[in-house]
């Protein structure tokens, strides 16, 4: 484990708050070691820092009561969705109360005519799309894991469909949130645009729970496309695949998904998902539109791919075949772990301008080889975002040190290419040092906003910004 910095604890305040909340919530406050550890742990190598208790609210009013109680005694509050975050977002470095929103999981309204819906934060993306399917609608943001929509908003999630449909910030119309003093606010309504005041919706999206707890989300929806076509194509090198991606985007093909798997990832997918793909770099694509439009888009991509040495180009509109390919892509984390049984998978992501994608991915491959690390790469390459999964023996200090060196090096490289240290994982605890490198003096103004809204630093402390204790 990578050690996480601890913050001073308010022992007396925590004891008082746990007692008050236990009276109010009864069995919906849990303080067993296993529950507390579960709510500090995420799929990461950062040390687990457990909260002192976990509360399961059912309503915005209950969340407000929790926050007011914690605010009165200056006790930290850590929002929790499904625990799929990767940078220590749900750790409790100063202890405190984890607010598990999973039982706030109602779909409150679906407005078919306006293509929007209102949900509580514990609704997962899969549950929402299952509910919407019979109404001809879907919500496109797909980070892979079946994350909660509240967590996805808090971390500004994106995923495989981002190249066409954008990220969470593009698909949230408004929010309801409990602020650090316990006040409930609404940042907007269902209108598709507004010029009314500061954009508090976008301020809270990506704030990772450091400015408030999201308790209701109004989401933009899309009609299920008339036709969906998937394609795959193998390439001789990662560079060739990335060049094909760049040309596809520049050509203006409205591709819905375009995903890269390097040679190691294809090997893992074949073994884990029972595929028989050529074990060379692979692009997986999806096209949305009319019957003729989806076919035309796929054919145009096939011509571009051929220019860069693409082979084994196959397109299909068969639902079973499409689902098989995309399920294999979503299972890549588990598939990659089979490349080195017993190793821990450490995932890191960066995002660069499309024109620098080939350079960045190739350099990342060279660096892991130099450090002797096994590290398959996959990416949402249509928007320049890729993930490196380091397969590490956590008992080998040399490997852990090499992994830390690589993560720092990759973040610095992406920033030097006018990119970002994280395209979708967020900052949390793990990437705080790189945020300052990336944004410089802008982080000072972030700290001013944080201090103004949360003067006692109770909302998810120790995340995003390094603030004085």
Secondary structure as the mmCIF struct_conf table of DSSP 4:
data_model
#
loop_
_struct_conf.conf_type_id
_struct_conf.id
_struct_conf.beg_label_comp_id
_struct_conf.beg_label_asym_id
_struct_conf.beg_label_seq_id
_struct_conf.end_label_comp_id
_struct_conf.end_label_asym_id
_struct_conf.end_label_seq_id
STRN STRN1 UNK A 2 UNK A 2
HELX_RH_AL_P HELX_RH_AL_P1 UNK A 11 UNK A 25
HELX_RH_3T_P HELX_RH_3T_P1 UNK A 26 UNK A 28
STRN STRN2 UNK A 29 UNK A 30
HELX_RH_AL_P HELX_RH_AL_P2 UNK A 33 UNK A 38
TURN_TY1_P TURN_TY1_P1 UNK A 39 UNK A 40
BEND BEND1 UNK A 43 UNK A 45
STRN STRN3 UNK A 46 UNK A 46
HELX_LH_PP_P HELX_LH_PP_P1 UNK A 47 UNK A 48
BEND BEND2 UNK A 52 UNK A 52
STRN STRN4 UNK A 53 UNK A 55
BEND BEND3 UNK A 59 UNK A 59
HELX_RH_AL_P HELX_RH_AL_P3 UNK A 60 UNK A 72
TURN_TY1_P TURN_TY1_P2 UNK A 73 UNK A 74
STRN STRN5 UNK A 77 UNK A 80
BEND BEND4 UNK A 81 UNK A 83
BEND BEND5 UNK A 86 UNK A 88
TURN_TY1_P TURN_TY1_P3 UNK A 89 UNK A 90
TURN_TY1_P TURN_TY1_P4 UNK A 93 UNK A 94
STRN STRN6 UNK A 97 UNK A 100
TURN_TY1_P TURN_TY1_P5 UNK A 102 UNK A 103
STRN STRN7 UNK A 107 UNK A 111
HELX_RH_3T_P HELX_RH_3T_P2 UNK A 112 UNK A 114
TURN_TY1_P TURN_TY1_P6 UNK A 115 UNK A 115
STRN STRN8 UNK A 116 UNK A 119
TURN_TY1_P TURN_TY1_P7 UNK A 121 UNK A 122
STRN STRN9 UNK A 124 UNK A 124
HELX_RH_AL_P HELX_RH_AL_P4 UNK A 125 UNK A 132
HELX_RH_3T_P HELX_RH_3T_P3 UNK A 133 UNK A 135
TURN_TY1_P TURN_TY1_P8 UNK A 136 UNK A 136
STRN STRN10 UNK A 137 UNK A 138
BEND BEND6 UNK A 144 UNK A 145
STRN STRN11 UNK A 148 UNK A 148
HELX_RH_AL_P HELX_RH_AL_P5 UNK A 149 UNK A 154
TURN_TY1_P TURN_TY1_P9 UNK A 155 UNK A 156
TURN_TY1_P TURN_TY1_P10 UNK A 160 UNK A 161
HELX_RH_AL_P HELX_RH_AL_P6 UNK A 162 UNK A 165
HELX_RH_AL_P HELX_RH_AL_P7 UNK A 168 UNK A 171
STRN STRN12 UNK A 172 UNK A 179
TURN_TY1_P TURN_TY1_P11 UNK A 180 UNK A 181
BEND BEND7 UNK A 182 UNK A 182
STRN STRN13 UNK A 184 UNK A 186
BEND BEND8 UNK A 190 UNK A 190
BEND BEND9 UNK A 192 UNK A 192
BEND BEND10 UNK A 196 UNK A 198
HELX_RH_AL_P HELX_RH_AL_P8 UNK A 200 UNK A 204
TURN_TY1_P TURN_TY1_P12 UNK A 205 UNK A 206
BEND BEND11 UNK A 207 UNK A 207
TURN_TY1_P TURN_TY1_P13 UNK A 208 UNK A 209
BEND BEND12 UNK A 210 UNK A 211
STRN STRN14 UNK A 212 UNK A 220
STRN STRN15 UNK A 222 UNK A 223
HELX_LH_PP_P HELX_LH_PP_P2 UNK A 224 UNK A 225
BEND BEND13 UNK A 226 UNK A 226
STRN STRN16 UNK A 227 UNK A 234
BEND BEND14 UNK A 236 UNK A 237
HELX_RH_AL_P HELX_RH_AL_P9 UNK A 238 UNK A 251
TURN_TY1_P TURN_TY1_P14 UNK A 252 UNK A 252
STRN STRN17 UNK A 255 UNK A 261
HELX_RH_AL_P HELX_RH_AL_P10 UNK A 263 UNK A 273
TURN_TY1_P TURN_TY1_P15 UNK A 274 UNK A 274
BEND BEND15 UNK A 279 UNK A 280
STRN STRN18 UNK A 282 UNK A 289
BEND BEND16 UNK A 290 UNK A 290
HELX_RH_AL_P HELX_RH_AL_P11 UNK A 291 UNK A 307
TURN_TY1_P TURN_TY1_P16 UNK A 308 UNK A 309
STRN STRN19 UNK A 311 UNK A 316
HELX_RH_AL_P HELX_RH_AL_P12 UNK A 319 UNK A 330
TURN_TY1_P TURN_TY1_P17 UNK A 331 UNK A 331
HELX_RH_AL_P HELX_RH_AL_P13 UNK A 332 UNK A 337
HELX_RH_3T_P HELX_RH_3T_P4 UNK A 338 UNK A 340
TURN_TY1_P TURN_TY1_P18 UNK A 341 UNK A 342
HELX_LH_PP_P HELX_LH_PP_P3 UNK A 343 UNK A 343
STRN STRN20 UNK A 344 UNK A 351
HELX_RH_3T_P HELX_RH_3T_P5 UNK A 354 UNK A 356
HELX_RH_AL_P HELX_RH_AL_P14 UNK A 357 UNK A 371
TURN_TY1_P TURN_TY1_P19 UNK A 372 UNK A 372
STRN STRN21 UNK A 374 UNK A 380
HELX_RH_3T_P HELX_RH_3T_P6 UNK A 381 UNK A 383
TURN_TY1_P TURN_TY1_P20 UNK A 384 UNK A 384
STRN STRN22 UNK A 385 UNK A 392
TURN_TY1_P TURN_TY1_P21 UNK A 394 UNK A 395
HELX_RH_AL_P HELX_RH_AL_P15 UNK A 397 UNK A 416
TURN_TY1_P TURN_TY1_P22 UNK A 417 UNK A 418
STRN STRN23 UNK A 420 UNK A 420
BEND BEND17 UNK A 421 UNK A 421
BEND BEND18 UNK A 423 UNK A 425
TURN_TY1_P TURN_TY1_P23 UNK A 428 UNK A 431
HELX_RH_AL_P HELX_RH_AL_P16 UNK A 432 UNK A 439
TURN_TY1_P TURN_TY1_P24 UNK A 440 UNK A 441
HELX_RH_AL_P HELX_RH_AL_P17 UNK A 442 UNK A 453
TURN_TY1_P TURN_TY1_P25 UNK A 455 UNK A 456
STRN STRN24 UNK A 459 UNK A 459
BEND BEND19 UNK A 460 UNK A 460
TURN_TY1_P TURN_TY1_P26 UNK A 461 UNK A 462
BEND BEND20 UNK A 463 UNK A 465
#
